[in-house]
Amino acid sequence: MKELELEALTDNLSKVQAFVDEQLEEAGCPIKIQIQIDIAVEEIFINIAHYAYSTETGKATVRIEILPDPPSVDITFIDKGIPYDPLAKSDPDVTLSAEERKIGGLGIFMVKKSMDDVKYQYLDGHNILTLKKGLVI
Amino acid sequence: MTVNKERSNTTFNISINGRVDTTTAPELEKELKSCYDDCTELILNFADVEYISSAGLRVLLSAQKAMSKQGSMKLVNVSSDIMEVFEVTGFSDILTIE
């Protein structure tokens, strides 16, 4: 299990993705799955950076664990911001035309669609969101 | 991410290279907006796009909305990894992809 703690700022996105990618590459994750995970990591981390700490900034912790059998990864995001369950948001209607489509709500939808499991809990003043994804196509 | 623009009359060929994410999408949006004034055909070359998140999709959606009022927009050379993102989000139905 590896852990990274840093300020929840948009500018730190590349650091978070580099940290996750390093572990995924070590685990022999196929590039296709790595892209899906990178997208999910971006959506979740940016959500925290934008909404968790309204006026001041705060910390975010990213924890990654590679599980061997079957090969999979758990990535957990923890922040001490305002309680917010991104999964509670209703999914966008992806059948609408370009003119009718709303801008927004797509990020979390992509996470739900591409990950095997996404869990949220609020525990002892912490938002805890865990992504689970198998590493075999 | 780098963006390369070529213009022939009112057709703009935009080649995008690299990652279109939260940190780079605003720059892409700025580049695209600078074309709208006298553009009737916007061609986005995706050959060297290796990653796109929802921030990039938002830019494509607003470009599509702007261009459908004054001409057309299409994406060319989309890789299978990027295509999958478009399919999951329904963007494969609202964008013209060749």
gemmi code that builds the backbone of each chain (N, CA, C; Angstrom):
import gemmi

chains = {
    "A": [
        ("MET", (0.840, -1.201, 0.000), (0.000, 0.000, 0.000), (0.876, 1.252, 0.000)),
        ("LYS", (0.586, 2.153, -0.921), (1.349, 3.414, -0.980), (0.387, 4.586, -0.771)),
        ("GLU", (0.918, 5.657, -0.213), (0.056, 6.787, 0.105), (0.730, 8.098, -0.264)),
        ("LEU", (-0.079, 9.031, -0.751), (0.428, 10.360, -1.095), (-0.506, 11.379, -0.461)),
        ("GLU", (0.092, 12.317, 0.305), (-0.735, 13.387, 0.867), (-0.263, 14.702, 0.268)),
        ("LEU", (-1.209, 15.495, -0.213), (-0.824, 16.782, -0.802), (-2.001, 17.755, -0.752)),
        ("GLU", (-1.726, 19.018, -1.079), (-2.784, 20.017, -1.106), (-3.772, 19.665, -2.220)),
        ("ALA", (-5.058, 19.794, -1.917), (-6.081, 19.500, -2.926), (-6.197, 20.687, -3.874)),
        ("LEU", (-5.266, 20.772, -4.811), (-5.236, 21.870, -5.781), (-5.190, 21.300, -7.196)),
        ("THR", (-5.898, 21.965, -8.111), (-5.908, 21.538, -9.511), (-4.488, 21.332, -10.043)),
        ("ASP", (-3.580, 22.235, -9.643), (-2.195, 22.160, -10.136), (-1.477, 20.885, -9.710)),
        ("ASN", (-2.007, 20.198, -8.701), (-1.348, 18.971, -8.236), (-1.840, 17.720, -8.960)),
        ("LEU", (-2.747, 17.909, -9.914), (-3.296, 16.743, -10.630), (-2.204, 15.868, -11.238)),
        ("SER", (-1.228, 16.488, -11.901), (-0.205, 15.676, -12.580), (0.610, 14.868, -11.568)),
        ("LYS", (0.798, 15.410, -10.361), (1.530, 14.661, -9.318), (0.743, 13.430, -8.891)),
        ("VAL", (-0.571, 13.609, -8.736), (-1.421, 12.491, -8.320), (-1.422, 11.414, -9.402)),
        ("GLN", (-1.571, 11.844, -10.658), (-1.601, 10.855, -11.748), (-0.252, 10.157, -11.905)),
        ("ALA", (0.843, 10.885, -11.722), (2.171, 10.267, -11.833), (2.349, 9.215, -10.731)),
        ("PHE", (1.873, 9.542, -9.530), (1.959, 8.616, -8.396), (1.167, 7.339, -8.692)),
        ("VAL", (-0.037, 7.496, -9.187), (-0.895, 6.336, -9.496), (-0.301, 5.537, -10.664)),
        ("ASP", (0.132, 6.239, -11.709), (0.682, 5.559, -12.891), (1.906, 4.708, -12.547)),
        ("GLU", (2.725, 5.253, -11.641), (3.937, 4.519, -11.244), (3.567, 3.148, -10.661)),
        ("GLN", (2.567, 3.148, -9.802), (2.146, 1.880, -9.180), (1.504, 0.958, -10.223)),
        ("LEU", (0.714, 1.538, -11.124), (0.031, 0.725, -12.140), (1.041, 0.098, -13.101)),
        ("GLU", (2.052, 0.887, -13.479), (3.073, 0.364, -14.400), (3.852, -0.765, -13.749)),
        ("GLU", (4.157, -0.572, -12.473), (4.860, -1.621, -11.719), (4.033, -2.911, -11.682)),
        ("ALA", (2.720, -2.757, -11.636), (1.826, -3.918, -11.561), (1.523, -4.506, -12.935)),
        ("GLY", (2.092, -3.913, -13.993), (1.879, -4.415, -15.345), (0.478, -4.149, -15.878)),
        ("CYS", (-0.095, -3.038, -15.463), (-1.451, -2.688, -15.894), (-1.477, -2.363, -17.391)),
        ("PRO", (-2.417, -2.951, -18.157), (-2.526, -2.615, -19.592), (-2.838, -1.128, -19.786)),
        ("ILE", (-2.315, -0.539, -20.850), (-2.423, 0.906, -21.081), (-3.882, 1.358, -21.160)),
        ("LYS", (-4.731, 0.525, -21.761), (-6.154, 0.855, -21.897), (-6.804, 1.064, -20.521)),
        ("ILE", (-6.484, 0.162, -19.590), (-7.047, 0.274, -18.243), (-6.409, 1.446, -17.498)),
        ("GLN", (-5.120, 1.660, -17.767), (-4.434, 2.785, -17.116), (-5.082, 4.118, -17.505)),
        ("ILE", (-5.465, 4.259, -18.765), (-6.127, 5.497, -19.201), (-7.462, 5.656, -18.469)),
        ("GLN", (-8.226, 4.560, -18.377), (-9.518, 4.631, -17.670), (-9.319, 5.045, -16.211)),
        ("ILE", (-8.294, 4.464, -15.588), (-8.028, 4.792, -14.178), (-7.562, 6.244, -14.051)),
        ("ASP", (-6.680, 6.679, -14.966), (-6.208, 8.068, -14.947), (-7.385, 9.048, -15.035)),
        ("ILE", (-8.332, 8.739, -15.920), (-9.502, 9.615, -16.072), (-10.293, 9.649, -14.768)),
        ("ALA", (-10.522, 8.468, -14.185), (-11.287, 8.403, -12.929), (-10.577, 9.176, -11.817)),
        ("VAL", (-9.250, 9.013, -11.742), (-8.455, 9.714, -10.722), (-8.578, 11.220, -10.918)),
        ("GLU", (-8.513, 11.660, -12.171), (-8.648, 13.099, -12.452), (-10.009, 13.619, -11.989)),
        ("GLU", (-11.072, 12.919, -12.373), (-12.419, 13.397, -12.040), (-12.596, 13.517, -10.519)),
        ("ILE", (-12.138, 12.498, -9.792), (-12.319, 12.507, -8.332), (-11.432, 13.562, -7.671)),
        ("PHE", (-10.167, 13.616, -8.068), (-9.258, 14.571, -7.434), (-9.676, 16.015, -7.721)),
        ("ILE", (-10.090, 16.271, -8.953), (-10.489, 17.637, -9.320), (-11.775, 18.040, -8.580)),
        ("ASN", (-12.660, 17.064, -8.398), (-13.859, 17.321, -7.592), (-13.484, 17.785, -6.187)),
        ("ILE", (-12.521, 17.103, -5.591), (-12.066, 17.469, -4.235), (-11.432, 18.857, -4.274)),
        ("ALA", (-10.576, 19.078, -5.296), (-9.885, 20.372, -5.405), (-10.888, 21.526, -5.560)),
        ("HIS", (-11.974, 21.267, -6.289), (-12.947, 22.340, -6.542), (-13.940, 22.551, -5.407)),
        ("TYR", (-14.372, 21.462, -4.779), (-15.532, 21.578, -3.891), (-15.298, 21.269, -2.412)),
        ("ALA", (-14.262, 20.495, -2.080), (-14.153, 20.022, -0.690), (-13.932, 21.165, 0.297)),
        ("TYR", (-13.028, 22.050, -0.046), (-12.693, 23.134, 0.870), (-13.094, 24.446, 0.215)),
        ("SER", (-14.250, 24.979, 0.616), (-14.809, 26.092, -0.150), (-13.872, 27.293, -0.295)),
        ("THR", (-13.474, 27.907, 0.804), (-12.662, 29.111, 0.644), (-11.172, 28.858, 0.862)),
        ("GLU", (-10.829, 28.134, 1.923), (-9.408, 27.865, 2.135), (-9.036, 26.568, 1.393)),
        ("THR", (-7.757, 26.237, 1.383), (-7.357, 24.971, 0.768), (-7.174, 23.936, 1.863)),
        ("GLY", (-7.082, 22.693, 1.476), (-6.906, 21.617, 2.448), (-6.182, 20.460, 1.808)),
        ("LYS", (-5.984, 19.447, 2.617), (-5.212, 18.285, 2.148), (-6.117, 17.226, 1.528)),
        ("ALA", (-5.505, 16.453, 0.653), (-6.150, 15.246, 0.151), (-5.133, 14.111, 0.263)),
        ("THR", (-5.627, 12.944, 0.609), (-4.762, 11.767, 0.671), (-5.200, 10.798, -0.414)),
        ("VAL", (-4.238, 10.285, -1.146), (-4.524, 9.283, -2.173), (-3.777, 8.009, -1.780)),
        ("ARG", (-4.530, 6.933, -1.653), (-3.948, 5.672, -1.204), (-4.165, 4.645, -2.309)),
        ("ILE", (-3.150, 3.903, -2.646), (-3.298, 2.908, -3.706), (-2.808, 1.551, -3.232)),
        ("GLU", (-3.612, 0.563, -3.510), (-3.230, -0.796, -3.118), (-3.453, -1.740, -4.296)),
        ("ILE", (-2.408, -2.447, -4.672), (-2.506, -3.440, -5.743), (-2.810, -4.783, -5.086)),
        ("LEU", (-3.873, -5.425, -5.550), (-4.259, -6.716, -4.975), (-3.959, -7.803, -6.015)),
        ("PRO", (-3.354, -8.922, -5.564), (-2.844, -9.896, -6.530), (-3.865, -10.855, -7.131)),
        ("ASP", (-4.898, -11.230, -6.390), (-5.687, -12.359, -6.881), (-7.181, -12.116, -6.746)),
        ("PRO", (-7.905, -11.784, -7.792), (-7.412, -11.504, -9.149), (-6.725, -10.134, -9.178)),
        ("PRO", (-5.828, -9.874, -10.146), (-5.105, -8.605, -10.182), (-6.077, -7.424, -10.258)),
        ("SER", (-5.994, -6.572, -9.249), (-6.889, -5.409, -9.231), (-6.249, -4.311, -8.403)),
        ("VAL", (-6.862, -3.142, -8.459), (-6.332, -2.015, -7.706), (-7.466, -1.335, -6.941)),
        ("ASP", (-7.159, -0.927, -5.712), (-8.054, -0.082, -4.930), (-7.385, 1.277, -4.798)),
        ("ILE", (-8.082, 2.323, -5.183), (-7.545, 3.677, -5.003), (-8.528, 4.453, -4.134)),
        ("THR", (-8.017, 4.955, -3.008), (-8.882, 5.644, -2.051), (-8.483, 7.106, -1.932)),
        ("PHE", (-9.489, 7.980, -1.980), (-9.282, 9.420, -1.823), (-9.899, 9.846, -0.502)),
        ("ILE", (-9.127, 10.561, 0.310), (-9.636, 10.994, 1.607), (-9.427, 12.503, 1.750)),
        ("ASP", (-10.477, 13.209, 2.152), (-10.320, 14.632, 2.453), (-11.154, 14.982, 3.674)),
        ("LYS", (-10.833, 16.137, 4.266), (-11.563, 16.568, 5.469), (-12.493, 17.725, 5.148)),
        ("GLY", (-12.908, 17.817, 3.910), (-13.777, 18.914, 3.489), (-15.224, 18.686, 3.886)),
        ("ILE", (-16.098, 19.516, 3.311), (-17.520, 19.386, 3.613), (-18.018, 18.034, 3.103)),
        ("PRO", (-18.951, 17.407, 3.849), (-19.451, 16.097, 3.412), (-20.073, 16.217, 2.019)),
        ("TYR", (-19.609, 15.390, 1.107), (-20.137, 15.470, -0.262), (-20.025, 14.106, -0.931)),
        ("ASP", (-21.177, 13.565, -1.303), (-21.204, 12.276, -1.984), (-21.395, 12.502, -3.481)),
        ("PRO", (-20.322, 12.414, -4.262), (-20.457, 12.687, -5.701), (-21.319, 11.649, -6.406)),
        ("LEU", (-21.475, 10.477, -5.796), (-22.246, 9.400, -6.435), (-23.745, 9.644, -6.338)),
        ("ALA", (-24.149, 10.572, -5.447), (-25.574, 10.835, -5.256), (-26.178, 11.602, -6.430)),
        ("LYS", (-25.317, 12.249, -7.198), (-25.760, 13.040, -8.352), (-26.383, 12.126, -9.415)),
        ("SER", (-27.476, 12.579, -10.033), (-28.084, 11.721, -11.053), (-27.244, 11.753, -12.339)),
        ("ASP", (-27.270, 10.651, -13.086), (-26.467, 10.535, -14.295), (-26.998, 11.455, -15.393)),
        ("PRO", (-26.103, 11.994, -16.231), (-26.579, 12.804, -17.353), (-27.256, 11.911, -18.397)),
        ("ASP", (-28.156, 12.489, -19.166), (-28.801, 11.744, -20.247), (-27.870, 11.756, -21.453)),
        ("VAL", (-27.223, 10.614, -21.700), (-26.213, 10.574, -22.770), (-26.820, 10.309, -24.143)),
        ("THR", (-28.160, 10.321, -24.217), (-28.792, 10.102, -25.519), (-29.249, 11.416, -26.161)),
        ("LEU", (-29.089, 12.527, -25.430), (-29.548, 13.814, -25.975), (-28.625, 14.317, -27.091)),
        ("SER", (-29.145, 15.196, -27.933), (-28.351, 15.782, -29.011), (-27.391, 16.826, -28.438)),
        ("ALA", (-26.443, 17.253, -29.277), (-25.453, 18.232, -28.823), (-26.121, 19.495, -28.284)),
        ("GLU", (-27.190, 19.950, -28.954), (-27.861, 21.179, -28.547), (-28.510, 21.029, -27.170)),
        ("GLU", (-29.007, 19.817, -26.914), (-29.731, 19.598, -25.652), (-28.813, 19.215, -24.498)),
        ("ARG", (-27.595, 18.754, -24.836), (-26.709, 18.256, -23.782), (-26.272, 19.387, -22.863)),
        ("LYS", (-26.248, 19.075, -21.562), (-25.753, 20.031, -20.581), (-24.249, 19.807, -20.416)),
        ("ILE", (-23.572, 20.901, -20.125), (-22.146, 20.780, -19.860), (-21.995, 20.496, -18.363)),
        ("GLY", (-21.470, 19.348, -18.043), (-21.293, 19.005, -16.633), (-21.922, 17.679, -16.270)),
        ("GLY", (-21.508, 17.132, -15.140), (-22.040, 15.859, -14.677), (-21.428, 14.648, -15.369)),
        ("LEU", (-20.592, 14.921, -16.368), (-20.021, 13.815, -17.147), (-18.907, 13.083, -16.417)),
        ("GLY", (-18.156, 13.829, -15.630), (-16.973, 13.254, -14.988), (-17.307, 12.064, -14.114)),
        ("ILE", (-18.224, 12.265, -13.173), (-18.586, 11.194, -12.244), (-19.245, 10.038, -12.996)),
        ("PHE", (-20.004, 10.378, -14.021), (-20.637, 9.350, -14.842), (-19.575, 8.453, -15.492)),
        ("MET", (-18.507, 9.078, -16.007), (-17.417, 8.301, -16.611), (-16.758, 7.393, -15.582)),
        ("VAL", (-16.617, 7.904, -14.364), (-16.015, 7.097, -13.292), (-16.885, 5.873, -13.014)),
        ("LYS", (-18.184, 6.101, -12.866), (-19.105, 4.991, -12.567), (-19.084, 3.949, -13.675)),
        ("LYS", (-19.022, 4.420, -14.928), (-19.069, 3.513, -16.072), (-17.786, 2.712, -16.241)),
        ("SER", (-16.640, 3.339, -15.943), (-15.369, 2.685, -16.283), (-14.771, 1.875, -15.139)),
        ("MET", (-15.156, 2.170, -13.892), (-14.609, 1.413, -12.769), (-15.513, 0.219, -12.451)),
        ("ASP", (-14.939, -0.798, -11.800), (-15.748, -1.971, -11.436), (-16.635, -1.657, -10.237)),
        ("ASP", (-16.123, -0.795, -9.358), (-16.894, -0.446, -8.170), (-16.440, 0.921, -7.659)),
        ("VAL", (-17.384, 1.722, -7.197), (-17.061, 3.023, -6.607), (-17.870, 3.138, -5.316)),
        ("LYS", (-17.169, 3.411, -4.217), (-17.869, 3.506, -2.930), (-17.562, 4.838, -2.269)),
        ("TYR", (-18.573, 5.394, -1.634), (-18.357, 6.632, -0.877), (-18.824, 6.430, 0.553)),
        ("GLN", (-18.068, 6.933, 1.503), (-18.571, 7.008, 2.874), (-18.027, 8.260, 3.568)),
        ("TYR", (-18.795, 8.737, 4.528), (-18.346, 9.864, 5.347), (-18.121, 9.319, 6.746)),
        ("LEU", (-16.887, 9.398, 7.206), (-16.522, 8.731, 8.451), (-15.597, 9.632, 9.268)),
        ("ASP", (-15.988, 9.911, 10.491), (-15.167, 10.710, 11.417), (-14.657, 12.010, 10.778)),
        ("GLY", (-15.542, 12.709, 10.086), (-15.154, 13.982, 9.490), (-14.375, 13.866, 8.192)),
        ("HIS", (-14.336, 12.672, 7.614), (-13.600, 12.478, 6.368), (-14.519, 11.992, 5.242)),
        ("ASN", (-14.356, 12.581, 4.068), (-14.940, 12.003, 2.852), (-13.992, 10.911, 2.382)),
        ("ILE", (-14.528, 9.702, 2.198), (-13.673, 8.587, 1.752), (-14.308, 7.978, 0.508)),
        ("LEU", (-13.600, 8.068, -0.604), (-14.126, 7.520, -1.849), (-13.130, 6.493, -2.405)),
        ("THR", (-13.626, 5.302, -2.669), (-12.741, 4.225, -3.142), (-13.154, 3.741, -4.524)),
        ("LEU", (-12.161, 3.687, -5.409), (-12.345, 3.130, -6.746), (-11.747, 1.733, -6.767)),
        ("LYS", (-12.439, 0.823, -7.413), (-11.888, -0.521, -7.579), (-11.903, -0.871, -9.074)),
        ("LYS", (-10.784, -1.439, -9.536), (-10.711, -1.791, -10.956), (-9.802, -3.008, -11.151)),
        ("GLY", (-10.288, -3.968, -11.922), (-9.475, -5.132, -12.271), (-8.401, -4.719, -13.263)),
        ("LEU", (-7.234, -5.381, -13.204), (-6.112, -4.984, -14.048), (-5.915, -5.906, -15.241)),
        ("VAL", (-6.938, -6.713, -15.511), (-6.845, -7.611, -16.668), (-7.985, -7.272, -17.626)),
        ("ILE", (-7.651, -7.155, -18.922), (-8.698, -6.836, -19.915), (-9.562, -8.061, -20.160)),
    ],
    "B": [
        ("MET", (0.236, 19.446, -23.564), (-0.576, 19.488, -24.776), (-0.105, 20.635, -25.670)),
        ("THR", (-0.021, 20.367, -26.974), (0.237, 21.449, -27.917), (-0.856, 21.440, -28.987)),
        ("VAL", (-1.142, 22.628, -29.498), (-2.182, 22.768, -30.513), (-1.568, 23.448, -31.732)),
        ("ASN", (-1.758, 22.824, -32.903), (-1.212, 23.383, -34.128), (-2.368, 23.742, -35.070)),
        ("LYS", (-2.373, 24.995, -35.538), (-3.490, 25.454, -36.376), (-3.045, 25.681, -37.808)),
        ("GLU", (-3.833, 25.188, -38.750), (-3.596, 25.510, -40.157), (-4.895, 25.973, -40.761)),
        ("ARG", (-4.778, 26.987, -41.617), (-5.997, 27.552, -42.155), (-5.956, 27.577, -43.675)),
        ("SER", (-7.074, 27.171, -44.289), (-7.178, 27.360, -45.724), (-8.582, 27.892, -45.978)),
        ("ASN", (-8.666, 29.146, -46.422), (-9.938, 29.874, -46.520), (-10.687, 29.842, -45.188)),
        ("THR", (-11.887, 29.226, -45.193), (-12.636, 29.210, -43.923), (-12.585, 27.830, -43.260)),
        ("THR", (-11.658, 26.983, -43.722), (-11.458, 25.680, -43.094), (-10.257, 25.748, -42.154)),
        ("PHE", (-10.465, 25.315, -40.926), (-9.377, 25.294, -39.947), (-9.045, 23.848, -39.605)),
        ("ASN", (-7.779, 23.502, -39.758), (-7.283, 22.186, -39.363), (-6.527, 22.329, -38.050)),
        ("ILE", (-7.044, 21.696, -37.017), (-6.414, 21.828, -35.707), (-5.833, 20.469, -35.305)),
        ("SER", (-4.534, 20.406, -35.120), (-3.912, 19.171, -34.641), (-3.597, 19.314, -33.162)),
        ("ILE", (-4.095, 18.362, -32.396), (-3.895, 18.405, -30.942), (-2.936, 17.279, -30.580)),
        ("ASN", (-1.993, 17.598, -29.712), (-0.980, 16.618, -29.346), (-0.868, 16.546, -27.824)),
        ("GLY", (-1.048, 15.349, -27.261), (-0.840, 15.179, -25.820), (-2.108, 14.907, -25.045)),
        ("ARG", (-2.171, 15.445, -23.835), (-3.259, 15.147, -22.909), (-4.214, 16.326, -22.801)),
        ("VAL", (-5.502, 16.050, -23.002), (-6.512, 17.089, -22.828), (-7.182, 16.820, -21.477)),
        ("ASP", (-6.722, 17.523, -20.446), (-7.251, 17.293, -19.101), (-7.682, 18.616, -18.471)),
        ("THR", (-7.965, 18.588, -17.170), (-8.435, 19.797, -16.484), (-7.458, 20.952, -16.630)),
        ("THR", (-6.152, 20.636, -16.636), (-5.176, 21.725, -16.666), (-4.925, 22.246, -18.084)),
        ("THR", (-5.147, 21.406, -19.114), (-4.857, 21.859, -20.484), (-6.109, 22.249, -21.281)),
        ("ALA", (-7.292, 21.772, -20.860), (-8.522, 22.041, -21.623), (-8.792, 23.542, -21.838)),
        ("PRO", (-8.545, 24.411, -20.836), (-8.810, 25.846, -21.064), (-7.997, 26.408, -22.233)),
        ("GLU", (-6.777, 25.910, -22.408), (-5.941, 26.392, -23.510), (-6.529, 25.939, -24.856)),
        ("LEU", (-7.004, 24.697, -24.902), (-7.625, 24.207, -26.137), (-8.862, 25.045, -26.458)),
        ("GLU", (-9.648, 25.340, -25.430), (-10.865, 26.130, -25.625), (-10.522, 27.505, -26.208)),
        ("LYS", (-9.476, 28.106, -25.670), (-9.055, 29.423, -26.148), (-8.638, 29.356, -27.623)),
        ("GLU", (-7.878, 28.323, -27.970), (-7.426, 28.149, -29.353), (-8.614, 27.960, -30.307)),
        ("LEU", (-9.585, 27.144, -29.875), (-10.741, 26.890, -30.746), (-11.584, 28.150, -30.915)),
        ("LYS", (-11.783, 28.858, -29.799), (-12.604, 30.076, -29.859), (-12.010, 31.105, -30.811)),
        ("SER", (-10.686, 31.120, -30.896), (-10.029, 32.101, -31.757), (-10.282, 31.799, -33.243)),
        ("CYS", (-10.794, 30.599, -33.550), (-11.085, 30.238, -34.952), (-12.502, 30.615, -35.370)),
        ("TYR", (-13.425, 30.687, -34.408), (-14.852, 30.738, -34.744), (-15.233, 31.883, -35.678)),
        ("ASP", (-14.553, 33.040, -35.535), (-14.977, 34.245, -36.236), (-15.317, 34.033, -37.703)),
        ("ASP", (-14.386, 33.437, -38.457), (-14.717, 33.215, -39.863), (-14.444, 31.770, -40.271)),
        ("CYS", (-14.937, 30.864, -39.468), (-14.726, 29.444, -39.731), (-16.043, 28.778, -40.135)),
        ("THR", (-16.016, 28.017, -41.225), (-17.212, 27.247, -41.590), (-16.959, 25.750, -41.432)),
        ("GLU", (-15.691, 25.358, -41.407), (-15.370, 23.940, -41.227), (-14.204, 23.811, -40.249)),
        ("LEU", (-14.464, 23.094, -39.164), (-13.431, 22.897, -38.144), (-13.076, 21.413, -38.114)),
        ("ILE", (-11.809, 21.121, -38.399), (-11.360, 19.722, -38.408), (-10.355, 19.534, -37.270)),
        ("LEU", (-10.689, 18.629, -36.350), (-9.802, 18.388, -35.214), (-9.074, 17.069, -35.437)),
        ("ASN", (-7.751, 17.153, -35.574), (-6.968, 15.939, -35.780), (-6.555, 15.373, -34.417)),
        ("PHE", (-7.098, 14.184, -34.118), (-6.894, 13.564, -32.806), (-5.800, 12.493, -32.817)),
        ("ALA", (-5.028, 12.425, -33.922), (-4.032, 11.348, -34.050), (-3.092, 11.275, -32.844)),
        ("ASP", (-2.721, 12.433, -32.305), (-1.745, 12.437, -31.221), (-2.340, 12.794, -29.861)),
        ("VAL", (-3.662, 12.606, -29.743), (-4.296, 12.805, -28.436), (-4.258, 11.463, -27.699)),
        ("GLU", (-3.618, 11.458, -26.551), (-3.471, 10.179, -25.854), (-4.427, 10.045, -24.669)),
        ("TYR", (-5.123, 11.143, -24.343), (-5.946, 11.131, -23.130), (-6.949, 12.274, -23.190)),
        ("ILE", (-8.191, 12.000, -22.794), (-9.160, 13.100, -22.680), (-10.082, 12.823, -21.501)),
        ("SER", (-10.239, 13.817, -20.640), (-11.137, 13.672, -19.489), (-12.382, 14.521, -19.731)),
        ("SER", (-13.266, 14.590, -18.732), (-14.517, 15.317, -18.929), (-14.275, 16.797, -19.214)),
        ("ALA", (-13.160, 17.336, -18.718), (-12.841, 18.741, -18.991), (-12.648, 18.953, -20.497)),
        ("GLY", (-12.015, 17.989, -21.158), (-11.833, 18.060, -22.604), (-13.135, 17.848, -23.349)),
        ("LEU", (-13.971, 16.945, -22.822), (-15.269, 16.697, -23.459), (-16.130, 17.953, -23.437)),
        ("ARG", (-16.060, 18.695, -22.332), (-16.828, 19.948, -22.233), (-16.419, 20.914, -23.328)),
        ("VAL", (-15.121, 20.994, -23.593), (-14.634, 21.891, -24.644), (-15.157, 21.440, -26.018)),
        ("LEU", (-15.134, 20.115, -26.246), (-15.630, 19.601, -27.535), (-17.122, 19.870, -27.698)),
        ("LEU", (-17.865, 19.721, -26.609), (-19.310, 19.959, -26.678), (-19.606, 21.418, -27.008)),
        ("SER", (-18.899, 22.351, -26.350), (-19.204, 23.753, -26.647), (-18.720, 24.118, -28.050)),
        ("ALA", (-17.639, 23.500, -28.525), (-17.192, 23.743, -29.903), (-18.230, 23.215, -30.892)),
        ("GLN", (-18.779, 22.034, -30.600), (-19.797, 21.449, -31.472), (-21.027, 22.357, -31.541)),
        ("LYS", (-21.432, 22.870, -30.373), (-22.600, 23.766, -30.332), (-22.338, 25.034, -31.138)),
        ("ALA", (-21.145, 25.596, -30.985), (-20.815, 26.826, -31.710), (-20.754, 26.571, -33.210)),
        ("MET", (-20.116, 25.464, -33.598), (-19.916, 25.203, -35.032), (-21.192, 24.772, -35.736)),
        ("SER", (-22.114, 24.123, -35.026), (-23.325, 23.699, -35.750), (-24.179, 24.906, -36.149)),
        ("LYS", (-23.922, 26.068, -35.531), (-24.643, 27.284, -35.925), (-24.052, 27.920, -37.175)),
        ("GLN", (-22.787, 27.641, -37.468), (-22.130, 28.390, -38.547), (-21.415, 27.504, -39.562)),
        ("GLY", (-21.531, 26.190, -39.417), (-20.831, 25.299, -40.343), (-20.782, 23.895, -39.792)),
        ("SER", (-19.604, 23.281, -39.846), (-19.507, 21.906, -39.371), (-18.198, 21.680, -38.618)),
        ("MET", (-18.205, 20.620, -37.840), (-16.999, 20.240, -37.108), (-16.846, 18.742, -37.203)),
        ("LYS", (-15.627, 18.279, -37.433), (-15.409, 16.830, -37.382), (-14.077, 16.489, -36.738)),
        ("LEU", (-14.030, 15.268, -36.182), (-12.810, 14.758, -35.578), (-12.254, 13.675, -36.490)),
        ("VAL", (-10.940, 13.693, -36.697), (-10.331, 12.649, -37.529), (-9.202, 11.952, -36.760)),
        ("ASN", (-8.911, 10.728, -37.175), (-7.813, 9.931, -36.607), (-7.936, 9.692, -35.101)),
        ("VAL", (-9.142, 9.362, -34.654), (-9.367, 9.108, -33.221), (-8.907, 7.678, -32.888)),
        ("SER", (-8.077, 7.533, -31.877), (-7.579, 6.205, -31.489), (-8.678, 5.410, -30.786)),
        ("SER", (-8.485, 4.102, -30.672), (-9.529, 3.262, -30.067), (-9.718, 3.578, -28.581)),
        ("ASP", (-8.633, 3.951, -27.888), (-8.763, 4.284, -26.454), (-9.623, 5.530, -26.253)),
        ("ILE", (-9.401, 6.527, -27.104), (-10.174, 7.773, -27.004), (-11.614, 7.517, -27.464)),
        ("MET", (-11.748, 6.679, -28.496), (-13.081, 6.349, -29.019), (-13.940, 5.738, -27.918)),
        ("GLU", (-13.316, 4.938, -27.076), (-14.066, 4.302, -25.997), (-14.642, 5.344, -25.028)),
        ("VAL", (-13.862, 6.393, -24.766), (-14.348, 7.487, -23.914), (-15.576, 8.142, -24.565)),
        ("PHE", (-15.500, 8.353, -25.885), (-16.626, 8.968, -26.598), (-17.863, 8.062, -26.557)),
        ("GLU", (-17.629, 6.765, -26.643), (-18.766, 5.840, -26.653), (-19.459, 5.782, -25.298)),
        ("VAL", (-18.662, 5.700, -24.229), (-19.219, 5.617, -22.874), (-20.092, 6.840, -22.568)),
        ("THR", (-19.654, 8.005, -23.053), (-20.325, 9.247, -22.700), (-21.387, 9.670, -23.720)),
        ("GLY", (-21.583, 8.850, -24.764), (-22.561, 9.206, -25.786), (-22.041, 10.248, -26.757)),
        ("PHE", (-20.773, 10.651, -26.614), (-20.213, 11.668, -27.511), (-20.031, 11.143, -28.927)),
        ("SER", (-19.949, 9.817, -29.063), (-19.794, 9.250, -30.408), (-21.048, 9.518, -31.242)),
        ("ASP", (-22.181, 9.783, -30.569), (-23.420, 10.075, -31.303), (-23.580, 11.567, -31.624)),
        ("ILE", (-22.959, 12.437, -30.834), (-23.177, 13.873, -31.066), (-22.034, 14.535, -31.833)),
        ("LEU", (-20.894, 13.840, -31.916), (-19.783, 14.398, -32.689), (-19.704, 13.676, -34.028)),
        ("THR", (-19.165, 14.357, -35.020), (-18.897, 13.691, -36.297), (-17.461, 13.176, -36.236)),
        ("ILE", (-17.330, 11.851, -36.274), (-15.999, 11.250, -36.150), (-15.715, 10.429, -37.395)),
        ("GLU", (-14.610, 10.751, -38.064), (-14.272, 10.014, -39.294), (-13.018, 9.199, -39.102)),
    ],
}
model = gemmi.Model(1)
for chain_id, residues in chains.items():
    chain = gemmi.Chain(chain_id)
    for i, (resn, *xyz) in enumerate(residues, 1):
        res = gemmi.Residue()
        res.name, res.seqid = resn, gemmi.SeqId(i, " ")
        for name, pos in zip(("N", "CA", "C"), xyz):
            atom = gemmi.Atom()
            atom.name, atom.element = name, gemmi.Element(name[0])
            atom.pos, atom.b_iso = gemmi.Position(*pos), 0.0
            res.add_atom(atom)
        chain.add_residue(res)
    model.add_chain(chain)
structure = gemmi.Structure()
structure.add_model(model)
structure.setup_entities()
